[in-house]
Amino acid sequence: MKPFDYVRANDLISAAGALDEKSEIIAGGTNLLDLMKLQVMAPDKVVDITRIPGLDKIEPEGEGLRIGTLVKNADLAADPRIRTGYPVLSRALLAGASGQIRNKATTGGNLLQRTRCPYFYDPEMACNKREPGAGCSAKGGVSRMLAILGTSEDCRAAHPSDMAVALRALNAMIEIRRKNGDIYHLAMDDFYQLPGDRPDIETTLKDGEIITAVILPKPVVGVQSYRKIRDRASYAFALVSVAAVATVEHGLIQNASVAFGGIGSRPWADLDVNAFLNGKEPSAELFGDAADLLLTAAITDEGNAFKTTMTRRALIAVMSEVTGLREASVGSDRVGEIA
């Protein structure tokens, strides 16, 4: 591991002041330390924010919740307010990583974790995300875990987070503190960047900016579900995952919000798909048509072409359970009115 300076910040002002283009924030460190050991990331300085008070709380925010950036994934999944009002988030967290990692991993760190593209993790292989202009060894390579939506000629890496997929389906907002102390909020699609010709730029975060919280809106009454398809039952990243939230009123779908993992360059959602579902009577044919709409822009090769069929089947299955067309299985939860 390359030598680096270590700064322990006691407040957000000192943390922001210590950050520059060659530094990284460390909290749980479950992804960053791995990447530093492999020399995939080699910051000159790491800024430890774990001692900053007030960032590890889950608090009411309007009719929703404010999740501090240092809230551990295990604590978030177990929180009664999350399990009751946002079970899709709890399910997604429990589907990710191991118990030991969830006890260390933080909300902000989960949002900023890097892709698991094998070519990104191997410094001997060309990777535009690791080194702009170097090329992309994933082209013509092993593509089983790569994205099929939102890719570019320069990068086909998939976003790895389960938590972020659920947050996308819940229409969560990310709270960011600027270096001057101003606070602003971003929708997830505005936070995560598509790779284009600069896949190394993954988010809109600027030097000195820190994620301070995630804001959840008022819970949606109805059924929520998270389904993750992977190569083994635990500790594996998604081949395809689907997070879905919806209400059915008078036999018609309302408030449908569906997001996907394992197939997109960022936590993937398509507003046209959600709009297509809303106001219609649930049916397998409808959900199949929604999948066709979602996958219109998919780019696949021999190694990951299976993801289109897998995504279509997963979307039909999950939406059938969320809308009551089929009996709900483990992974689906009903949300009632929150007092």
matplotlib code that plots the C-alpha trace (Angstrom):
import matplotlib.pyplot as plt

x = [0.0, 1.3, 2.1, -0.6, -1.4, -4.1, -6.4, -9.0, -11.7, -13.7, -16.3, -17.5, -15.6, -12.3, -13.2, -14.1, -11.0, -8.8, -10.3, -8.7, -8.5, -5.9, -7.7, -10.5, -12.9, -12.8, -15.6, -16.3, -13.5, -14.9, -14.3, -11.7, -9.1, -9.4, -8.8, -5.8, -4.2, -4.6, -3.2, -6.4, -6.9, -3.8, -4.9, -2.2, -4.5, -7.4, -9.8, -11.5, -15.0, -16.1, -15.6, -17.8, -20.9, -24.5, -23.9, -24.9, -28.5, -31.8, -34.2, -37.7, -37.5, -40.9, -43.1, -40.1, -36.7, -33.2, -30.5, -27.0, -24.1, -22.4, -25.4, -24.2, -25.9, -26.7, -28.3, -30.3, -31.6, -32.8, -34.3, -38.1, -39.0, -37.2, -38.6, -42.1, -42.2, -39.4, -39.1, -37.6, -34.6, -34.2, -34.5, -31.9, -29.4, -29.8, -29.2, -25.9, -22.5, -22.0, -23.1, -19.5, -19.3, -22.8, -21.6, -18.9, -20.2, -21.9, -24.7, -22.5, -19.8, -22.3, -23.4, -19.8, -18.6, -16.8, -17.8, -16.8, -15.8, -12.9, -10.9, -11.2, -9.8, -6.8, -4.1, -2.5, -5.6, -6.6, -9.5, -10.8, -12.5, -9.2, -7.1, -8.9, -7.8, -6.2, -8.8, -11.4, -10.3, -13.9, -14.5, -14.4, -13.7, -15.7, -18.9, -21.1, -21.2, -21.2, -24.0, -26.3, -27.9, -26.3, -22.9, -20.6, -17.8, -15.4, -17.0, -19.4, -19.1, -22.2, -23.0, -22.7, -24.9, -28.1, -28.9, -28.8, -31.2, -33.8, -33.2, -33.7, -37.1, -38.0, -37.1, -34.7, -32.6, -28.9, -28.0, -24.6, -22.6, -20.5, -17.1, -18.6, -21.2, -24.2, -26.4, -28.2, -30.1, -29.9, -32.0, -30.0, -30.2, -28.6, -25.9, -24.7, -23.1, -23.4, -19.9, -19.8, -16.1, -15.1, -16.2, -13.7, -16.1, -18.9, -20.7, -21.3, -19.4, -16.8, -13.7, -14.6, -18.2, -19.4, -22.5, -24.1, -27.4, -30.0, -33.6, -36.5, -39.9, -43.1, -43.6, -45.8, -48.8, -48.8, -46.4, -42.7, -40.3, -36.7, -35.5, -31.8, -30.6, -27.0, -24.6, -24.9, -27.2, -25.0, -22.1, -22.4, -23.2, -26.4, -26.6, -30.0, -31.9, -35.3, -36.7, -40.4, -42.9, -46.5, -50.1, -53.2, -56.4, -59.7, -57.8, -55.3, -51.6, -50.7, -47.3, -45.3, -41.6, -39.2, -35.4, -32.8, -29.3, -26.7, -27.8, -27.0, -24.0, -25.8, -28.7, -31.1, -34.6, -36.6, -39.3, -41.0, -41.4, -42.9, -45.3, -46.2, -47.3, -49.3, -53.0, -53.2, -54.7, -52.0, -51.3, -48.3, -48.6, -48.4, -45.3, -43.7, -44.4, -42.8, -39.7, -39.6, -39.7, -37.0, -34.7, -35.1, -31.7, -29.9, -26.5, -25.4, -22.9, -22.6, -21.5, -24.3, -27.2, -28.9, -29.6, -32.3, -34.4, -33.5, -34.5, -37.8, -38.7, -37.7, -39.7, -42.8, -42.4, -41.8, -44.5, -47.0, -46.3, -46.3, -49.7, -51.3, -51.5, -49.5, -49.1, -46.2, -43.1, -40.3, -38.9, -42.3, -43.8, -47.0, -46.7, -49.8, -50.6, -47.8, -49.2]
y = [0.0, 3.4, 5.7, 8.3, 11.1, 10.4, 13.2, 12.7, 15.3, 16.4, 18.4, 18.9, 22.2, 20.6, 17.6, 19.8, 21.8, 18.7, 17.4, 18.0, 16.2, 13.8, 12.8, 10.4, 10.2, 7.1, 5.9, 2.2, 1.7, -1.7, -0.8, 1.9, -0.2, -3.1, -0.8, 0.9, -2.5, -3.4, 0.0, 0.6, 3.7, 5.5, 8.7, 11.0, 11.6, 9.9, 12.0, 10.1, 11.4, 8.7, 11.0, 13.8, 13.9, 13.7, 11.8, 8.4, 9.1, 8.3, 11.1, 12.3, 14.7, 16.1, 13.0, 10.9, 10.1, 11.6, 8.9, 10.2, 9.3, 7.3, 5.1, 1.5, -0.7, -3.2, -0.6, 0.8, -2.5, -3.3, 0.1, -0.4, 2.7, 1.4, -2.1, -0.7, 2.1, 1.2, -2.6, -2.7, -0.8, -3.2, -6.2, -4.8, -4.1, -7.6, -9.0, -7.2, -8.2, -10.2, -9.4, -8.4, -6.0, -4.5, -3.8, -1.6, -0.2, 3.2, 4.8, 7.3, 4.8, 2.4, 5.1, 5.8, 2.2, 1.4, -1.0, -4.7, -4.9, -7.4, -5.3, -2.3, -4.3, -5.5, -2.8, -4.9, -4.5, -1.4, 0.5, 3.9, 4.2, 3.7, 5.6, 7.8, 7.1, 3.7, 1.7, -0.9, -4.5, -5.5, -5.2, -8.7, -10.0, -11.7, -9.8, -11.8, -9.1, -6.1, -3.6, -3.7, -0.3, 3.1, 1.9, 3.6, 2.7, 3.5, 1.6, -1.2, -1.5, -2.1, -0.2, -2.7, -1.4, -3.1, -0.3, 2.4, 0.4, 0.4, 4.1, 4.8, 3.0, 5.0, 8.3, 9.2, 12.4, 12.7, 15.6, 17.1, 19.8, 22.1, 23.3, 26.7, 25.0, 25.3, 22.2, 21.0, 17.9, 15.8, 13.1, 9.9, 10.2, 13.6, 12.4, 9.4, 10.2, 8.0, 6.9, 8.5, 9.2, 9.9, 6.8, 7.9, 10.6, 8.7, 11.3, 15.1, 15.4, 18.2, 18.8, 19.5, 18.3, 15.6, 13.4, 14.1, 12.2, 10.5, 11.8, 9.4, 10.7, 9.8, 6.0, 4.8, 2.7, -0.6, -3.5, -3.2, -5.9, -6.5, -9.5, -10.2, -12.9, -13.9, -16.8, -18.0, -17.4, -15.0, -12.6, -12.2, -9.2, -9.1, -10.5, -8.8, -7.2, -5.5, -3.1, -2.3, -0.1, 0.3, 0.8, -0.7, 1.4, 0.3, -2.4, 0.0, 0.5, 3.7, 5.1, 2.5, 2.9, 0.2, 0.2, -2.3, -3.4, -5.5, -4.2, -0.5, 1.8, 3.4, 2.3, 2.0, 3.4, 4.4, 7.0, 6.0, 2.5, 3.8, 6.0, 3.1, 1.0, 3.7, 3.7, 0.3, -3.0, -5.4, -8.3, -10.4, -9.1, -5.5, -6.2, -8.0, -4.9, -2.8, -5.0, -4.7, -0.9, -1.0, -3.1, -1.3, 0.4, -2.7, -3.5, -7.0, -9.6, -13.3, -13.2, -11.1, -11.5, -13.7, -10.6, -9.4, -12.6, -12.6, -9.0, -9.5, -12.5, -10.8, -7.7, -9.8, -11.8, -8.9, -6.6, -9.6, -9.9, -6.2, -5.7, -8.8, -10.6, -13.4, -14.4, -12.6, -14.5, -13.8, -10.4, -8.6, -6.5, -4.5, -1.0, 0.5, 4.0, 5.3, 7.1]
z = [0.0, -0.9, 2.1, 2.7, 5.2, 7.7, 9.0, 11.7, 11.4, 14.5, 12.6, 9.0, 8.7, 9.3, 7.2, 4.2, 4.7, 4.5, 1.3, -2.1, -5.4, -4.1, -0.9, 0.0, 2.9, 5.0, 7.3, 7.3, 4.8, 3.6, -0.1, 0.0, 2.0, -0.4, -3.4, -1.7, -1.0, -4.6, -5.7, -7.6, -5.5, -4.1, -2.4, -0.9, 2.1, 3.8, 5.9, 8.7, 9.5, 11.9, 15.0, 13.7, 16.0, 14.7, 11.4, 12.8, 13.5, 11.9, 12.5, 11.3, 8.4, 7.5, 6.8, 6.0, 7.6, 7.5, 7.5, 8.6, 6.4, 9.2, 10.0, 9.7, 7.1, 9.8, 12.0, 9.1, 8.1, 11.6, 12.4, 13.2, 11.2, 8.1, 8.5, 8.8, 6.3, 3.9, 4.0, 0.4, 1.8, 4.8, 2.4, 0.0, 2.8, 4.2, 0.7, 0.4, 1.7, 4.9, 8.5, 9.4, 6.5, 7.2, 10.8, 9.4, 6.1, 6.2, 4.3, 2.6, 1.9, 0.3, -2.1, -3.1, -3.4, -6.7, -9.4, -9.1, -12.8, -12.7, -15.1, -12.8, -9.9, -11.9, -12.3, -15.1, -17.3, -19.2, -17.6, -18.4, -15.1, -13.3, -15.8, -18.3, -21.9, -21.0, -22.8, -21.7, -21.3, -20.7, -24.4, -25.7, -22.2, -19.5, -19.3, -17.0, -14.2, -16.5, -17.2, -20.2, -19.7, -19.6, -20.9, -23.3, -25.7, -22.9, -20.0, -19.3, -15.6, -13.4, -10.2, -7.3, -4.5, -3.4, -1.0, -3.7, -5.9, -3.1, -2.4, -6.1, -6.0, -2.9, -4.7, -1.9, -2.1, -1.2, 1.2, 0.4, 2.3, 0.2, 1.3, 2.3, 4.5, 2.2, 2.1, -1.0, -2.1, -5.2, -6.8, -7.3, -11.1, -10.8, -8.4, -10.4, -13.8, -16.9, -18.0, -21.4, -22.3, -18.7, -16.7, -14.0, -13.0, -11.3, -9.3, -9.2, -5.9, -6.0, -3.9, -0.3, -0.7, 1.8, 1.7, 5.1, 4.8, 2.7, 2.9, 2.5, 1.5, 3.3, 3.0, 0.2, 1.3, -0.5, -1.1, -1.5, -2.7, -3.4, -5.3, -6.0, -8.4, -7.9, -8.3, -4.7, -1.8, 0.1, -0.3, -4.0, -6.2, -8.2, -11.7, -11.7, -8.8, -8.8, -6.1, -6.5, -4.7, -5.8, -4.6, -6.2, -6.0, -7.6, -9.5, -11.1, -10.3, -8.6, -7.5, -9.3, -8.8, -10.0, -9.9, -11.0, -10.0, -11.8, -15.2, -15.1, -14.9, -12.0, -9.8, -12.7, -13.1, -16.1, -15.6, -18.8, -17.4, -14.2, -16.1, -18.4, -15.4, -13.6, -14.1, -15.7, -14.5, -13.3, -15.7, -16.7, -20.2, -18.9, -16.9, -19.9, -22.1, -19.3, -19.4, -23.2, -22.8, -20.2, -22.3, -25.6, -25.2, -23.7, -25.2, -24.7, -25.9, -25.6, -22.0, -20.5, -23.0, -20.4, -18.4, -20.7, -20.2, -16.5, -16.0, -17.9, -15.7, -12.5, -13.3, -14.1, -11.0, -8.6, -10.0, -10.0, -6.2, -5.5, -7.2, -5.8, -9.1, -7.4, -3.8, -2.2, -1.4, 1.1, 0.2, -0.2, 2.6, 2.9, 4.2, 6.0, 7.0, 9.3, 12.4]

ax = plt.figure().add_subplot(projection="3d")
ax.plot(x, y, z, "-o")
ax.set_aspect("equal")
plt.show()
